[in-house]
Amino acid sequence: MLHRKPADLETLGADIRALRKSRGLTLVDMAERLGRSVGWLSQVERDKSEPTISDLRQIGEVLDVPMSMLFGHSSIRAEEQGFVVRAGARRPMGGSTEGLVEELLSPDLTDDFEMVHSTFGARSRMQRPAQRPTQEVGYVISGRLDLRIGERMFTVGPGDSFRIRGEMFHWDNPYDEACIAIWVIAPPVY
């Protein structure tokens, strides 16, 4: 007996489609960048075709996300996929080159927003300011973090929250303790 996934079950293909759309890429744009046909990419996004590791590496490069972001679906129990993310099954995002470790808390990237668990290492700092076409809200669970949002400087700590609306921002954790924060970002960027 063939077991089919429910139509509303969020999948790798749905994540790829959401990331592609959040970057303003059409199927044609992305297929061209990948050197693949529109039909192939459409099948991948509808989970009718499974991309190889090389395909995933290239898709990650085109979408500017780490390849690890495209893994993790297979370790999720089928009845929980698209609904629950277990603490030990969070998908890592990016490297920790700046002392920042991020994990996806959202079950997938198909919503209008994503939730991210961020750990800013002690004595770490963002290498250069960033600006994204997003609205973001952060909530500090523990530790402290120095933030520059636009031209304003803030120090936030446990229980504090903050918002970034497309402004240039920069973070710095000059303290001896890691800072843990939860971010909600719309639209998804990872």
Contacts in CASP RR format, 6 or more apart in sequence:
PFRMAT RR
TARGET T0000
AUTHOR 0000-0000-0000
METHOD contacts of the structure
MODEL  1
MLHRKPADLETLGADIRALRKSRGLTLVDMAERLGRSVGWLSQVERDKSE
PTISDLRQIGEVLDVPMSMLFGHSSIRAEEQGFVVRAGARRPMGGSTEGL
VEELLSPDLTDDFEMVHSTFGARSRMQRPAQRPTQEVGYVISGRLDLRIG
ERMFTVGPGDSFRIRGEMFHWDNPYDEACIAIWVIAPPVY
5 11 0 8 1.000
5 47 0 8 1.000
5 78 0 8 1.000
5 81 0 8 1.000
9 81 0 8 1.000
9 82 0 8 1.000
10 81 0 8 1.000
10 82 0 8 1.000
10 107 0 8 1.000
10 108 0 8 1.000
10 110 0 8 1.000
11 47 0 8 1.000
11 73 0 8 1.000
11 81 0 8 1.000
11 108 0 8 1.000
12 47 0 8 1.000
12 70 0 8 1.000
12 73 0 8 1.000
13 44 0 8 1.000
13 45 0 8 1.000
13 46 0 8 1.000
13 47 0 8 1.000
14 45 0 8 1.000
14 47 0 8 1.000
14 108 0 8 1.000
14 109 0 8 1.000
14 110 0 8 1.000
15 69 0 8 1.000
15 70 0 8 1.000
15 108 0 8 1.000
15 109 0 8 1.000
15 110 0 8 1.000
16 44 0 8 1.000
16 45 0 8 1.000
16 59 0 8 1.000
16 63 0 8 1.000
16 70 0 8 1.000
17 45 0 8 1.000
17 110 0 8 1.000
18 108 0 8 1.000
18 109 0 8 1.000
18 110 0 8 1.000
18 188 0 8 1.000
19 63 0 8 1.000
19 65 0 8 1.000
19 109 0 8 1.000
19 188 0 8 1.000
19 190 0 8 1.000
20 27 0 8 1.000
20 30 0 8 1.000
20 45 0 8 1.000
20 63 0 8 1.000
22 109 0 8 1.000
22 187 0 8 1.000
22 188 0 8 1.000
22 189 0 8 1.000
23 63 0 8 1.000
23 64 0 8 1.000
25 33 0 8 1.000
25 62 0 8 1.000
27 38 0 8 1.000
27 39 0 8 1.000
27 41 0 8 1.000
27 42 0 8 1.000
27 45 0 8 1.000
28 38 0 8 1.000
30 41 0 8 1.000
30 62 0 8 1.000
31 37 0 8 1.000
31 38 0 8 1.000
31 39 0 8 1.000
31 40 0 8 1.000
31 41 0 8 1.000
33 62 0 8 1.000
34 41 0 8 1.000
34 55 0 8 1.000
34 58 0 8 1.000
34 59 0 8 1.000
34 62 0 8 1.000
36 55 0 8 1.000
40 49 0 8 1.000
43 49 0 8 1.000
44 50 0 8 1.000
44 51 0 8 1.000
44 55 0 8 1.000
51 59 0 8 1.000
56 67 0 8 1.000
56 70 0 8 1.000
56 71 0 8 1.000
57 67 0 8 1.000
59 70 0 8 1.000
60 66 0 8 1.000
60 67 0 8 1.000
60 69 0 8 1.000
60 70 0 8 1.000
65 93 0 8 1.000
65 94 0 8 1.000
65 190 0 8 1.000
66 92 0 8 1.000
66 93 0 8 1.000
66 94 0 8 1.000
66 95 0 8 1.000
68 91 0 8 1.000
68 92 0 8 1.000
68 93 0 8 1.000
68 94 0 8 1.000
69 91 0 8 1.000
69 92 0 8 1.000
69 93 0 8 1.000
69 94 0 8 1.000
69 104 0 8 1.000
69 190 0 8 1.000
71 91 0 8 1.000
72 89 0 8 1.000
72 91 0 8 1.000
73 81 0 8 1.000
75 89 0 8 1.000
76 82 0 8 1.000
76 85 0 8 1.000
76 86 0 8 1.000
76 89 0 8 1.000
80 86 0 8 1.000
81 107 0 8 1.000
82 107 0 8 1.000
82 108 0 8 1.000
83 107 0 8 1.000
84 107 0 8 1.000
85 104 0 8 1.000
85 105 0 8 1.000
85 106 0 8 1.000
85 107 0 8 1.000
90 103 0 8 1.000
90 104 0 8 1.000
90 105 0 8 1.000
90 117 0 8 1.000
91 103 0 8 1.000
91 104 0 8 1.000
92 101 0 8 1.000
92 102 0 8 1.000
92 103 0 8 1.000
92 104 0 8 1.000
93 102 0 8 1.000
93 103 0 8 1.000
93 104 0 8 1.000
93 116 0 8 1.000
93 190 0 8 1.000
94 102 0 8 1.000
95 101 0 8 1.000
97 127 0 8 1.000
98 124 0 8 1.000
98 125 0 8 1.000
98 126 0 8 1.000
98 127 0 8 1.000
99 120 0 8 1.000
99 121 0 8 1.000
99 124 0 8 1.000
100 118 0 8 1.000
100 119 0 8 1.000
100 120 0 8 1.000
100 121 0 8 1.000
100 124 0 8 1.000
100 126 0 8 1.000
100 171 0 8 1.000
101 118 0 8 1.000
101 119 0 8 1.000
101 121 0 8 1.000
102 116 0 8 1.000
102 117 0 8 1.000
102 118 0 8 1.000
102 119 0 8 1.000
102 190 0 8 1.000
103 116 0 8 1.000
103 117 0 8 1.000
104 114 0 8 1.000
104 115 0 8 1.000
104 116 0 8 1.000
104 117 0 8 1.000
104 190 0 8 1.000
105 114 0 8 1.000
105 115 0 8 1.000
105 116 0 8 1.000
105 117 0 8 1.000
105 182 0 8 1.000
106 113 0 8 1.000
106 114 0 8 1.000
106 115 0 8 1.000
106 116 0 8 1.000
106 188 0 8 1.000
109 188 0 8 1.000
109 190 0 8 1.000
111 188 0 8 1.000
112 186 0 8 1.000
112 187 0 8 1.000
113 184 0 8 1.000
113 185 0 8 1.000
113 186 0 8 1.000
113 187 0 8 1.000
113 188 0 8 1.000
114 184 0 8 1.000
114 185 0 8 1.000
114 186 0 8 1.000
114 188 0 8 1.000
114 189 0 8 1.000
114 190 0 8 1.000
115 182 0 8 1.000
115 183 0 8 1.000
115 184 0 8 1.000
115 185 0 8 1.000
116 182 0 8 1.000
116 183 0 8 1.000
116 184 0 8 1.000
116 185 0 8 1.000
116 190 0 8 1.000
117 180 0 8 1.000
117 182 0 8 1.000
118 180 0 8 1.000
118 181 0 8 1.000
118 182 0 8 1.000
118 183 0 8 1.000
119 178 0 8 1.000
119 179 0 8 1.000
119 180 0 8 1.000
120 145 0 8 1.000
120 171 0 8 1.000
120 173 0 8 1.000
120 178 0 8 1.000
120 179 0 8 1.000
120 180 0 8 1.000
120 181 0 8 1.000
121 173 0 8 1.000
121 178 0 8 1.000
121 179 0 8 1.000
122 173 0 8 1.000
122 175 0 8 1.000
122 176 0 8 1.000
122 177 0 8 1.000
122 178 0 8 1.000
123 173 0 8 1.000
123 174 0 8 1.000
123 175 0 8 1.000
123 176 0 8 1.000
124 172 0 8 1.000
124 173 0 8 1.000
125 171 0 8 1.000
125 172 0 8 1.000
125 173 0 8 1.000
125 174 0 8 1.000
126 170 0 8 1.000
126 171 0 8 1.000
126 172 0 8 1.000
128 170 0 8 1.000
129 148 0 8 1.000
129 168 0 8 1.000
129 169 0 8 1.000
129 170 0 8 1.000
130 168 0 8 1.000
130 169 0 8 1.000
130 170 0 8 1.000
131 166 0 8 1.000
131 167 0 8 1.000
131 168 0 8 1.000
131 169 0 8 1.000
132 166 0 8 1.000
132 185 0 8 1.000
132 189 0 8 1.000
133 166 0 8 1.000
134 164 0 8 1.000
134 166 0 8 1.000
134 185 0 8 1.000
134 186 0 8 1.000
134 187 0 8 1.000
134 189 0 8 1.000
135 163 0 8 1.000
135 164 0 8 1.000
135 165 0 8 1.000
135 166 0 8 1.000
135 185 0 8 1.000
135 186 0 8 1.000
136 163 0 8 1.000
136 164 0 8 1.000
136 165 0 8 1.000
136 166 0 8 1.000
136 183 0 8 1.000
136 184 0 8 1.000
136 185 0 8 1.000
136 186 0 8 1.000
137 161 0 8 1.000
137 162 0 8 1.000
137 163 0 8 1.000
137 164 0 8 1.000
137 183 0 8 1.000
137 184 0 8 1.000
138 161 0 8 1.000
138 162 0 8 1.000
138 163 0 8 1.000
138 181 0 8 1.000
138 182 0 8 1.000
138 183 0 8 1.000
138 184 0 8 1.000
139 159 0 8 1.000
139 160 0 8 1.000
139 161 0 8 1.000
139 181 0 8 1.000
139 182 0 8 1.000
139 183 0 8 1.000
140 156 0 8 1.000
140 157 0 8 1.000
140 158 0 8 1.000
140 159 0 8 1.000
140 160 0 8 1.000
140 161 0 8 1.000
140 179 0 8 1.000
140 180 0 8 1.000
140 181 0 8 1.000
141 158 0 8 1.000
141 159 0 8 1.000
141 180 0 8 1.000
141 181 0 8 1.000
141 182 0 8 1.000
142 158 0 8 1.000
142 177 0 8 1.000
142 178 0 8 1.000
142 179 0 8 1.000
142 180 0 8 1.000
143 157 0 8 1.000
143 158 0 8 1.000
143 175 0 8 1.000
143 177 0 8 1.000
143 178 0 8 1.000
143 179 0 8 1.000
143 180 0 8 1.000
144 155 0 8 1.000
144 156 0 8 1.000
144 157 0 8 1.000
144 173 0 8 1.000
144 175 0 8 1.000
144 177 0 8 1.000
144 179 0 8 1.000
145 155 0 8 1.000
145 156 0 8 1.000
145 157 0 8 1.000
145 171 0 8 1.000
145 172 0 8 1.000
145 173 0 8 1.000
145 179 0 8 1.000
145 181 0 8 1.000
146 153 0 8 1.000
146 154 0 8 1.000
146 155 0 8 1.000
146 171 0 8 1.000
146 172 0 8 1.000
146 173 0 8 1.000
146 174 0 8 1.000
147 153 0 8 1.000
147 154 0 8 1.000
147 155 0 8 1.000
147 156 0 8 1.000
147 162 0 8 1.000
147 169 0 8 1.000
147 170 0 8 1.000
147 171 0 8 1.000
147 172 0 8 1.000
148 154 0 8 1.000
148 168 0 8 1.000
148 169 0 8 1.000
148 170 0 8 1.000
148 171 0 8 1.000
149 162 0 8 1.000
149 164 0 8 1.000
149 167 0 8 1.000
149 168 0 8 1.000
149 169 0 8 1.000
150 167 0 8 1.000
150 168 0 8 1.000
150 169 0 8 1.000
154 162 0 8 1.000
156 162 0 8 1.000
157 179 0 8 1.000
173 179 0 8 1.000
END
